[in-house]
Amino acid sequence: MVRGFTAIVFAAVIALFVAMGSIYIVNESQTAIVLNLGRVVRADIQPGLHFKWPLVEEVRKFDQRILSLDDAPERYLTSEKKDVSVDFFVKWRIKDVATYYRAASGGNEDVARQRLTPIVKNALRNEINQRTLQEVVSAGRAELSGSFLAAVNRGAESLGVEVVDVRIKRINLPDDSNILGTVYNRMRTERTQVANQLRAEGVEVSETIRSEAERQRQVTIAEAERDAQKLRGEGDARAAEIAAAAYGKDAEFYAFYRSLETYRASMADGQTVLVLDPDSELLRYFGNDKR
C-alpha cells in the first residue's frame, strides 16, 4: 500500500512538473516565439496564458514596447562637400519577432541596435548629401527626419523591426572645420547689412521729422509775426487816435510838447552843437517872453 501511495505521489509530481513546463504567460508589454529544437514553430504570440510541449519546446519573450537608440554624433558631407555634425536618436520596436530573432542573434537587443545604427546613418547621409549647408541648417528637424523615415524602414525590414521616429537633436558645424569661421563671417556681414539699413532708415526718418519740425517752426514764427504786426498796427492806430484826441484839446501845449521832444532827441549825447538863427522856430520857447 505504501508502494502504491509513493507511486501516486511520484506520478503527481511528474504531472505537476509537466504542467509547469507546458504553461507560460506572456505579459502585455511582451511578444514571444516558441522554438522546437531551435526552430521557430510559432511567432507573434499575443499576451495571455499559453501552452507548449514540455522539454521539446522553448519560449523566448521580447519587449514589444517602443525602444530607443541614441548614438554618438556623426559627421556628414553636404552637397557642397562641407562638414556638419548631426546628433540624432531613433525610436523603434519589434514588428516581426521571428525575423528579429533570426537577424539579431537570437533576439539580442544590443545586436539589433548595432545593425540598426548603420541603416539610419546611411539614410541620413543620403539625405544630407542632397542638401546644401544652408538647407541643412535652416530646415526644420521634423522635415529633415520625416523625409528619410521611409528609407530607414525599408532597410530595417530585414531586422524585423519598425522605426517609429527619427529625430535630429542637434546640427552643428565641427569645431575643427574652417566652415565655422566662414559662417560666422557671413552672419556678421548679414547683421552689419541689416544694421546699416536700419541706420539709413533711421537717418531718413530723422531728417523727415527735422524738416517737418523746421517747416512748422517757420510757419509758427510767420503767423506769430503776422499777428504781432497786426496787433502793433492796431495799437499804434489806437495810440495815435488817443494822442490826437488828447492833443486836440490844447494845440499850443501839443506844440510845446513836440518841441521838448525835439530838444531831447537832438541834444541827447550832450555834445551836439547847433548853429541857429535867433528867430528860428526851433528856439521858439527859449527866452522869448514877447511871445
Secondary structure, DSSP 8 states (H G I E B T S, - for coil): -HHHHHHHHHHHHHHHHHHHHHEEEE-TTEEEEEEETTEEEEEEE-SEEEE--TTTEEEEEEE-S-EEEE---EEEE-TTS-EEEEEEEEEEEES-HHHHHHHTTTT-HHHHHHHHHHHHHHHHHHHHHTS-HHHHHHS-HHHHHHHTHHHHHHHHGGGTEEEEEEEEEEEE--TT-THHHHHHHHHHHHHHHHHHHHHHHHHHHHHHHHHHHHHHHHHHHHHHHHHHHHHHHHHHHHHHHHHHHHHTT-HHHHHHHHHHHHHHHHTTTS-------TT-GGGTTSS-TT-
